[in-house]
Amino acid sequence: MSVQQREIGRKTLLEEIRKSARIPRIDLSEKTGISRATVTTITADLLREGLIEEVSDDSPSKDARRGRPRVDLQIRGAARLIAGAKISSKAVSLVLLDFSGHQLADLEVEIEKPVFDSEELAEVLKAACDQLARDAGFKLLDLSGLGVGIAGIVDAPRGFVHWSPSLNARNVELSEDLGVRLGVPVYVDNDANLVALAEKYFGLGRGHTDFIVVTIESGVGMGIVIGDELYRGTRGCGAEFGHTKVHLEGAMCRCGQRGCLEAYVADYALLREATFAGGESVEQDVEDLLTAARDGAGVARSIVERAGRMFAMGLANIVNIFDPELIILSGEQMRFDHLYAEEVIEAMRRSIVQVDKAPPEVKIHKWGDQMWAMGAAAYALDMIAEQAAIGADTDAA
Amino acid sequence: MSVQQREIGRKTLLEEIRKSARIPRIDLSEKTGISRATVTTITADLLREGLIEEVSDDSPSKDARRGRPRVDLQIRGAARLIAGAKISSKAVSLVLLDFSGHQLADLEVEIEKPVFDSEELAEVLKAACDQLARDAGFKLLDLSGLGVGIAGIVDAPRGFVHWSPSLNARNVELSEDLGVRLGVPVYVDNDANLVALAEKYFGLGRGHTDFIVVTIESGVGMGIVIGDELYRGTRGCGAEFGHTKVHLEGAMCRCGQRGCLEAYVADYALLREATFAGGESVEQDVEDLLTAARDGAGVARSIVERAGRMFAMGLANIVNIFDPELIILSGEQMRFDHLYAEEVIEAMRRSIVQVDKAPPEVKIHKWGDQMWAMGAAAYALDMIAEQAAIGADTDAA
């Protein structure tokens, strides 16, 4: 085997073992097209390095009845320790996973302010990761890596943040800045991308190779899974949804442009309209506005319904472009029910190109920041597994 | 080697040989990770089947100086004969390629009406392909396949047309219907997808693995190349651009929905506005309208400029989603200059998410139906090469 062949073989086999909960060597050969001899050689290496382990199948399988217990291979959980963190405006949520993706601990840390420089953010994350690791009987430097999900425009392959509402500067080499200060490799991505990863590994995306996740928080985000892989756009920071335009020269957006979807559906956009609606008493708080709309008040209802129609239109455009079989609307709070409403989904269905096939299935997944952190950890786990496969990392837990 | 291994190996090696103009066996092994012994075995099969051929390198390379002329492998052009056809409202354009993609003949046939049933379309294509083959000294049944580009909503993997302006029925099994009547395998796809393939193999997309093609004819189409592959959406018929919505409850579109991009930029949309513009003399013909707009007339200019702004907004949304490094605006006619205009491109650049990196490069490619036909042939060529690789076709030319 040449060096290249060995490297490709290791990556392919480790990926296949990760995908399968447990798998015998012969199936590895069949599924990957790699010869049995090569599978034996490479898996021996992976076993010796402690990345995988053998496990015998106690079920009464055919082999067992012939007296030969089947031996499967599986990922060795203890091989690596991975953390994931989601940064929101009020807290940092963290989870700790082992190399097989099992959760060992979780943690939520309140933060004192919503905007940081990268040094301050490193301090917060360092303390939080240290605590997280200790909760599971480890220490910070036992971590093989930390995945970080952050809102904004992120070039994930470079770990570079063009802009984030959580950072006080543009153009931050965030993965590098955090990595140096924590002493642990850090992998940063847009938080909506990481929700898509979380859905893929742990949520409603399991068993689907292609789906779209739309996240609804204070902003609107999108994550795209194509061919079982997260798709970030051709230069690393596409999948932008909240600032796609739904109205030519429309409402002013916080980003400084006009007509962005967020300028119609974000909290500030709803309140802005409510504030200046004359003649009628309108609530100054989003919760109150939504309640008023549900109770049928004219102005409040008009504001909230338009948000829904704009959201449906944006969603229909995504469907026309990607023709997905599944869209997951993923958000933390029950209070976004007006965007999850059946009339919104129905308006989307009416606005897509009409053909005689089923419109995409829409699933609604309400979950908390902890699951965003799971996505961040899953991203770091993917990167670390890839490093381990090519033997580029040295730190085994 | 197992059957699976052999099949994967054949596909990988034939693809690699197709990608390289010519390549020595040792490079094949290096690039694919397939062992030299397996490369030798499989390429011997491919040589015996006449799919590839050996060609000796006459250049004074290192090997040659050591007295051993280097032997490369290349695709054997004569192995297969492939046609491509683009169906427009006035003509069918065709090209004939050999297995290595070299053009052997071309043909343009006027058609008597713009809308057909699939039987009539088969008659037209059969006569045209017969003529095309004879022009190059072959006959119809020498064709290994025919690629067909048609406007509308096409599920390419199934060869199924949900809807096309060229067909008088919805839900047509067009690949099968045509294939049976021509006696040759037929591969149908949306025409804009095939323009993207043509750009990839023969046009401005060469050397790019990721780019977006937007086609401008009477409608607006899109083709997406991601990771060196045409991306058709997760269920085969995405990449819809002309009927994405640019205005909530906006102008009525020919498709029956409101606010589609085409309802603002298509010929009929421009004329519709001109017809009802009161008080000023406005031309009733698109060419005249565009001329009037260029000459500065108020209403005409207002109509054409809004079309440009809507087009820019739609384009900006595509950029936000795909973050492409290259967008190719591909259209036949000079008369769409108002959509290719620098102020339209500039408006797109201003409407995308603003980060400190270069906006996508926009290239304008004006070409004729012949190149759309090249795309159709390229699609058939890809499918036929895949069939040949797994030994699933039997007809060698």
Interface residues (C-beta under 8 A of the other chain):
Chain A: M1 S2 Q4 Q5 E7 I8 G9 S29 E30 G33 I34 S35 I153 H162 W163 R170 N171 D210 F211 M222 I226 Y231 R232 G233 T234 R235 G236 C237 G238 A239 E240 F241 H243 T244 K245 V246 H247 L248 E249 C255 G256 Q257 G259 R309 M310 M313 A316 N317 I318 N320 I321 F322 D323 P324 E325 R350 S351 V353 Q354 V355 D356 K357
Chain B: M1 S2 Q4 Q5 E7 I8 G9 S29 E30 G33 I34 S35 I153 H162 W163 R170 N171 T209 D210 F211 M222 I226 Y231 R232 G233 T234 R235 G236 C237 G238 A239 E240 F241 H243 T244 K245 V246 H247 L248 E249 C255 G256 Q257 G259 R309 M310 M313 A316 N317 I318 N320 I321 F322 D323 P324 E325 R350 S351 V353 Q354 V355 D356 K357
